[in-house]
């Protein structure tokens, strides 16, 4: 077994309120500068910039990428849905898009939403209201992601808005979430009693700006840095593990 550092909640220039500097190419550069081994792109309600990330990661090397979407459910809960291949993530993102409200993005409030290629050229500006809540229930999102062999992580469960506990008050019975995510200042010990046994905690940066990448990460104990191994680690199989420290784990970025 080996230890790998993972930051599995990153946002590109496509996410509402994300930095326009956060192209997939620059995200990869920042992640490598931070010494990360595994990253995941999880833009709000879309995976349209995942193909560019896949191209850059293959071209540059030295980094493994997962691909996903941070979905806002009808309950206004943020959940990270991750997949091992870019095609599945994009297909899932297109599915999620059909449940967005029929509103257009307001660039003055949320910024432009550029879909870009690996050379940082804008392909088009997405005018969907990606900042909005979908009409998908939490249970439906989990079921749809699992049907595509994905994993679902409850985002920043300690936050007073858009978190599982802020919206529901309690952990939902019968919803098969795979893990939960903590914000930088959250203490894992304060939340363990509210989360069912066997549900691992992770820490991610939730970076919307390049300088935030790697400010938190999770250590994964795996045989190799693959999505299959990550899934097995979430269930603690055969010595694989997800290690979430009590305090945040800052990484000194050189960007």
N, C-alpha and C positions, 0 to 999 in steps of 0.2 A: 504494500500500500504506500501511496505517496500523498503529500499534502499539496493542495492547489488553492490559490486565492481567487475568489469569484465575486464579481459585482454584477448581480443579475437584475438590476433595474436602472436602465439608462434611457435617457430621452434625447432624441435628435432634434434638429431644426424643424421637424414636422410637428412636434408636439406644441399645443397651445402654451404660450409663455416660455417656450424653450428658446435658447439662444440661437440666432441665425448662424453663429460660428460653429455650431455642433453638427457638422456634416458627419456622415459615417466614417469618412477618411480621417478626420481630426479626432473623432472619438477613439479610433484604433490607436492613433499616435499617443493620445493622452493615457490610454489604458496601458500601453507598453511602457510609457515613461513611469507609470506608477508601479510597475512590476506585477500587474495582474496577469493571471493565467487564463481566466474564463470571464467573458462578459455576456450580457444579453441586452438587446435593444427592445425596449417596451414602450413605444410611443402610445399616447392616449388614443384608444379606440381605432387604431390602424397599425398595419405592419408594412406600409408601402415603402418605407426606406430600408427594410430588411434586405432586399436583393442587393442594394449597393453595399451594405455592410458585409454581406457574404463574399462579394467580389473582392473587397479590400482585404478582408481577413485572409482569403486564399492567396492573394497577391503578396501580402507582407509577411505572413507566417509568424510563428512564435506566440500565437494567441488562438484560443478556441472560442467560438461564438455560439450562443443559443439565440433563438428568435422568438419574439412574442408580441403581446399586446397588453397594455394596462387598460382593462375594461372598466367603465363606470356602469354599474348595474342600475336597474330601475330604482333600487333602494338608495342610490347614490353612494355605493360602496366601491372603492377601488380594489381591484384584484388583478394580480399579475398572472397571465396565462402564457406558459412557456412551451416551446416545441423544439425538437431536435433538428429539424430541417426547415429551410426557408420557404419552400413551396407550401408546406402545411400551415406555417404561420401566416403567409399572405392569404391563403384561402380562408383561414379563420378570420383574419382581419376584414376580408370582403363580406363574410357572413355578418360580422358585428356591425359593419357599416349600414346594412339594410335596416338596422334597428335604431339608428340615430334619429333624433328629431329632425323634422323637415325645416331646418333653419340653416342660414348661411353663416360662415365665420365672419366675425367683425375684426378685421386686421388692426384697427386702431386700439382695440381693447385687448385682443389675444395675440396679435402679431400675425405675420404671414405664415403659411403652412406649406413650405416647399417640399416637394418630392424630388429627390436628386439622384444622380447617378454616381458611380465610383469616382469620377473626375470632378465632382462637386458642381456639375452643371445642372441647372434647374430643368427638370422635365416638365413639370406643371405645378401650379399652386392649387392645392386642395382647398375648395371653398366649403367643405362640409363643416358642420358645427362639432368639431372633435372635442371641444371642451364640455359638451353636454352629456347628460346621462342617457344611456340607451334604454329601450323598453324591455331589456332582458333581465329576468330575475337572477339573483345570485345562484340559485339552484340550477337554473337553465344554463348559465355560463359554465358552471362546473361540469355539468353533464356533457355539454358540447365540446369542451376542451378535453375531457377524459376520453370521449368517443374518438378523438383525433390523436390519442396517445400522448396528450400533454399533461402538464401539472399546473395546479392552481394554488397561488400563494396569496393570502390576505395581506394587502399592503398596509404599511405603517399603522398597525392596530392601535397604537397609543395616541394617535392624533385626534383632536376634538372635532374634525370634520372629515368626511369621505372615508372613514374607517369602519370596519365591521362593528366595533363596539360603540362608536359614536352614533351609528345609525340603528343598530339593533339592540344594544345594551347588553346582550349576552351572546355567547357562542351558539350558532344555530344548530339545533339537533338535526341529524340526518343529512347534513351537507358535508360531503367528503373532501374538504380542503386538505391539501398536502403539506402546507407549512404556513407560517405567518411571519411577517416582516416587522422589524422594530426600527424606529427613528433613532438618530444619533444619541439623543439624551435619554432615551428610555432604558430602564433597568429591567433585564429579563426576569429577575426574581420577583418584581412587582406584578408581572403578568402571567407567570406560570400557573397560578391557581385559577385563572380564568380561561385557560386553554386546555382542552382535553389531553390526557396523557398520550404520549406517542406522537404528538404534533410538534415538529421541530421549529425552532426559531432561526431566522436568518437575519443578517444585517446587510443592507444595500445602500448605495449612495442616493438613489432616486435623483440622480444628477440631471439637471436641466441646463447646466453650464459646464464647459470643459473643466474648469478648475475644481468642480465638485466631484469629478470622477475619482473613485478610489478613496473618498473621505471615510467611507465605511466599506468593509468587505466581509465575506464569510469564508472561513477555511473549510475546504472539503477534503475528506480523506477518501481517496478513490484508487482503484487500480490504474486507471488512465482517465484523462480529462474528456469524457464523452457524456452525451446527454443520458444515455442508458445508465451509466455509472452514477450520474447525479440523481436520477430517479431512485436507484437502489439505495443511495446514501440517505435520501429523505426518509426511507423506511428502516434505516440502520441495518441493512443486510450484510452479513458475513464480514463484519469488521469495518464496513464503510460508515462514514459518520459526517454529520454537519456540526461544526463547532462554532457556537455563537458566544463570544465573550460577554461578560457583564457590562463592560464599558465599550464605547465606540472605539474603532481601530483605525485611527487616521493614518494615511499614507502620504509621505512627503512627495508631492508632485513636482516635477521639474519644468512644467509648462509655464 
